[in-house]
Amino acid sequence: MLKLFKLFFLVIILQNLYANEHNFDFDFIKKGKEDNNTLLIIGGIQGDEPGGFMAASLITTHYKIKKGSVWVVPNLNFYSIITRNRGPFGDMNRKFAKISNNDPDYDSIQKIKEYITSDEVKLVLNLHDGSGFYREKHIDKMHSPLRWGQSAIIDQAKLDTPYYGNLEEIAQKVCESVNKNLINTNHHYKVKNTNTRLGDKEMEKTLTYFSINNKKAAFANEASKSLTLHERTYYHLLAIEKYMDIMGIEYERYFPLEPVAVKNVIDNDIYISFYDEKIQLPLSEIRSTLRYFPVKKDGTLEFSPSSPLLTVIKKEEGYVIHYGNRRLSLLAPDYFEHENIDENININIDGKDFDVPLGSIINVNNSFKIKPIKDLRVNVIGFVHEQNNEAGVLVNKNSLLKRFSIDKSGKIFRVEFYKEDKFAGMVLVNFDKDSTRVSYNKTNYKSFTNSL
């Protein structure tokens, strides 16, 4: 009884946190031109399986659909992702047969069911990270029929539907395609048929079986939890591309599909901007805390992420940037009234003059100087100088204190602009001339802003 009480108390606490911290609705992104041959990709139904939701996210940000239609839900259980938990309110992938309308996951389940049963959708692909390596016969503890990793999952061999009903044949083609591009021969993929209709009570509750019962071809792709994040993501992307090929969907990828390139995209090609892009932060090497971050006096923080897995959560100590299930940085706020300034900033960079908009990131080899601007005060964070206004002052990289940089390497610094006591915007100065942080992301993930 005591254990049940503790469990009940924990659920109540989580529900209150969920309600008070943030709105964790999942994202729904349409790619390509809508038609009646749509692929629905779902990631993040379980928040401790980052390979799946990272791959789905990259489809939204780093792929262009040139022919056909792809719908993506990259973060179905976003609160689960943020809390690095399989399911704070129970396993969401066991709620498709029956769910109480008091369940915190109820609205998400109903919404995703609507997308699955849409007339346009002909194939559903749910991305997971599974334990070990699935093998038809027992080899050892990590290689056996009880494991799920490195497999294409089907609920039955065939489905009576005119669209992609040959489930086993399709899954076999996907496995064959993935197996041509293995990092290690031990990683090879197999088809795993759960034969759900024959009495698997757990699988009867899942998203794929709900899809099957609604005459939708459905598959789960499992990458092994024994692999690194970028390796899992790599295998998911190989599988997704084969499903698109089978459906006649044509695409363009903005990076080479190689493990090292996938790691680079995941770790380095991430940005977030604030207040209509008056502030932009590259996040690949962001410090764990940024102090005196300029936030509107009323506490609202409008932001636009480069990935659907990026969000900002307001806490007592400040604003926390999350990327999937990683906590990247705490923005410790300094509250100001904000002023809208549309004019460009004139900056002399290594002896040459440039006009740049607020929110820019500029590359500098040795020195820079902000030309004086009427009514604007310049504050170079980390530059020790007697003047209150650092416009017109030559700033060398050696004159900046590294501990005030925004990055762990001590090479990117904030230059802030104020009109009287109001914050007007920021420019970042990057002294990392050998930076490999090349952006493959052609457009920001969202064209609108979130607001806290």
ChimeraX attribute file (.defattr): number of C-alpha atoms within 10 A of each C-alpha:
attribute: neighborCount
match mode: 1-to-1
recipient: residues
	/A:1	6
	/A:2	7
	/A:3	8
	/A:4	9
	/A:5	10
	/A:6	11
	/A:7	12
	/A:8	11
	/A:9	12
	/A:10	14
	/A:11	15
	/A:12	13
	/A:13	12
	/A:14	14
	/A:15	15
	/A:16	11
	/A:17	11
	/A:18	15
	/A:19	12
	/A:20	10
	/A:21	12
	/A:22	14
	/A:23	12
	/A:24	18
	/A:25	13
	/A:26	19
	/A:27	15
	/A:28	18
	/A:29	18
	/A:30	15
	/A:31	20
	/A:32	17
	/A:33	12
	/A:34	14
	/A:35	14
	/A:36	12
	/A:37	18
	/A:38	25
	/A:39	26
	/A:40	23
	/A:41	27
	/A:42	27
	/A:43	26
	/A:44	33
	/A:45	26
	/A:46	28
	/A:47	28
	/A:48	22
	/A:49	27
	/A:50	27
	/A:51	30
	/A:52	33
	/A:53	34
	/A:54	28
	/A:55	28
	/A:56	27
	/A:57	28
	/A:58	23
	/A:59	24
	/A:60	23
	/A:61	21
	/A:62	20
	/A:63	18
	/A:64	16
	/A:65	19
	/A:66	13
	/A:67	16
	/A:68	20
	/A:69	24
	/A:70	24
	/A:71	22
	/A:72	21
	/A:73	25
	/A:74	30
	/A:75	30
	/A:76	27
	/A:77	29
	/A:78	27
	/A:79	25
	/A:80	26
	/A:81	28
	/A:82	22
	/A:83	16
	/A:84	18
	/A:85	18
	/A:86	19
	/A:87	20
	/A:88	22
	/A:89	17
	/A:90	16
	/A:91	17
	/A:92	25
	/A:93	19
	/A:94	16
	/A:95	19
	/A:96	21
	/A:97	13
	/A:98	9
	/A:99	16
	/A:100	9
	/A:101	10
	/A:102	8
	/A:103	13
	/A:104	17
	/A:105	21
	/A:106	16
	/A:107	13
	/A:108	16
	/A:109	19
	/A:110	13
	/A:111	12
	/A:112	18
	/A:113	16
	/A:114	11
	/A:115	16
	/A:116	24
	/A:117	16
	/A:118	13
	/A:119	13
	/A:120	17
	/A:121	21
	/A:122	24
	/A:123	25
	/A:124	25
	/A:125	23
	/A:126	23
	/A:127	31
	/A:128	30
	/A:129	29
	/A:130	22
	/A:131	19
	/A:132	21
	/A:133	27
	/A:134	28
	/A:135	23
	/A:136	13
	/A:137	10
	/A:138	13
	/A:139	11
	/A:140	9
	/A:141	11
	/A:142	17
	/A:143	19
	/A:144	16
	/A:145	15
	/A:146	16
	/A:147	20
	/A:148	26
	/A:149	29
	/A:150	33
	/A:151	29
	/A:152	26
	/A:153	24
	/A:154	25
	/A:155	26
	/A:156	21
	/A:157	16
	/A:158	15
	/A:159	19
	/A:160	12
	/A:161	14
	/A:162	11
	/A:163	15
	/A:164	19
	/A:165	21
	/A:166	16
	/A:167	19
	/A:168	22
	/A:169	13
	/A:170	20
	/A:171	27
	/A:172	17
	/A:173	17
	/A:174	25
	/A:175	21
	/A:176	17
	/A:177	17
	/A:178	24
	/A:179	19
	/A:180	11
	/A:181	16
	/A:182	16
	/A:183	14
	/A:184	8
	/A:185	10
	/A:186	10
	/A:187	22
	/A:188	21
	/A:189	29
	/A:190	24
	/A:191	23
	/A:192	25
	/A:193	16
	/A:194	15
	/A:195	14
	/A:196	17
	/A:197	12
	/A:198	10
	/A:199	10
	/A:200	12
	/A:201	11
	/A:202	10
	/A:203	20
	/A:204	21
	/A:205	19
	/A:206	19
	/A:207	27
	/A:208	25
	/A:209	23
	/A:210	20
	/A:211	21
	/A:212	22
	/A:213	12
	/A:214	13
	/A:215	18
	/A:216	26
	/A:217	28
	/A:218	27
	/A:219	27
	/A:220	22
	/A:221	27
	/A:222	30
	/A:223	33
	/A:224	26
	/A:225	22
	/A:226	17
	/A:227	17
	/A:228	14
	/A:229	21
	/A:230	23
	/A:231	22
	/A:232	28
	/A:233	27
	/A:234	28
	/A:235	29
	/A:236	25
	/A:237	22
	/A:238	21
	/A:239	27
	/A:240	22
	/A:241	19
	/A:242	20
	/A:243	22
	/A:244	19
	/A:245	13
	/A:246	13
	/A:247	18
	/A:248	13
	/A:249	20
	/A:250	15
	/A:251	17
	/A:252	11
	/A:253	15
	/A:254	16
	/A:255	15
	/A:256	9
	/A:257	14
	/A:258	15
	/A:259	15
	/A:260	13
	/A:261	14
	/A:262	22
	/A:263	17
	/A:264	18
	/A:265	21
	/A:266	19
	/A:267	14
	/A:268	18
	/A:269	20
	/A:270	23
	/A:271	18
	/A:272	20
	/A:273	19
	/A:274	20
	/A:275	21
	/A:276	15
	/A:277	19
	/A:278	18
	/A:279	22
	/A:280	23
	/A:281	22
	/A:282	19
	/A:283	19
	/A:284	18
	/A:285	18
	/A:286	18
	/A:287	20
	/A:288	16
	/A:289	18
	/A:290	18
	/A:291	15
	/A:292	11
	/A:293	16
	/A:294	22
	/A:295	22
	/A:296	19
	/A:297	14
	/A:298	9
	/A:299	16
	/A:300	14
	/A:301	19
	/A:302	18
	/A:303	22
	/A:304	25
	/A:305	24
	/A:306	21
	/A:307	24
	/A:308	27
	/A:309	26
	/A:310	22
	/A:311	23
	/A:312	26
	/A:313	16
	/A:314	18
	/A:315	12
	/A:316	7
	/A:317	10
	/A:318	19
	/A:319	23
	/A:320	20
	/A:321	21
	/A:322	18
	/A:323	22
	/A:324	27
	/A:325	20
	/A:326	15
	/A:327	16
	/A:328	20
	/A:329	19
	/A:330	23
	/A:331	23
	/A:332	19
	/A:333	18
	/A:334	14
	/A:335	17
	/A:336	18
	/A:337	15
	/A:338	18
	/A:339	16
	/A:340	13
	/A:341	16
	/A:342	11
	/A:343	11
	/A:344	12
	/A:345	18
	/A:346	16
	/A:347	20
	/A:348	18
	/A:349	20
	/A:350	15
	/A:351	11
	/A:352	9
	/A:353	14
	/A:354	13
	/A:355	11
	/A:356	15
	/A:357	17
	/A:358	23
	/A:359	21
	/A:360	18
	/A:361	20
	/A:362	16
	/A:363	17
	/A:364	19
	/A:365	14
	/A:366	14
	/A:367	17
	/A:368	23
	/A:369	20
	/A:370	21
	/A:371	17
	/A:372	17
	/A:373	15
	/A:374	7
	/A:375	8
	/A:376	19
	/A:377	20
	/A:378	21
	/A:379	19
	/A:380	24
	/A:381	15
	/A:382	16
	/A:383	20
	/A:384	12
	/A:385	13
	/A:386	7
	/A:387	9
	/A:388	9
	/A:389	16
	/A:390	21
	/A:391	20
	/A:392	15
	/A:393	16
	/A:394	15
	/A:395	20
	/A:396	16
	/A:397	19
	/A:398	10
	/A:399	13
	/A:400	18
	/A:401	15
	/A:402	18
	/A:403	14
	/A:404	20
	/A:405	22
	/A:406	25
	/A:407	22
	/A:408	15
	/A:409	13
	/A:410	18
	/A:411	21
	/A:412	26
	/A:413	25
	/A:414	21
	/A:415	20
	/A:416	21
	/A:417	25
	/A:418	21
	/A:419	18
	/A:420	11
	/A:421	13
	/A:422	19
	/A:423	22
	/A:424	23
	/A:425	27
	/A:426	24
	/A:427	23
	/A:428	23
	/A:429	23
	/A:430	21
	/A:431	19
	/A:432	15
	/A:433	11
	/A:434	6
	/A:435	10
	/A:436	10
	/A:437	16
	/A:438	10
	/A:439	16
	/A:440	17
	/A:441	20
	/A:442	12
	/A:443	11
	/A:444	17
	/A:445	20
	/A:446	15
	/A:447	10
	/A:448	12
	/A:449	15
	/A:450	16
	/A:451	13
	/A:452	14
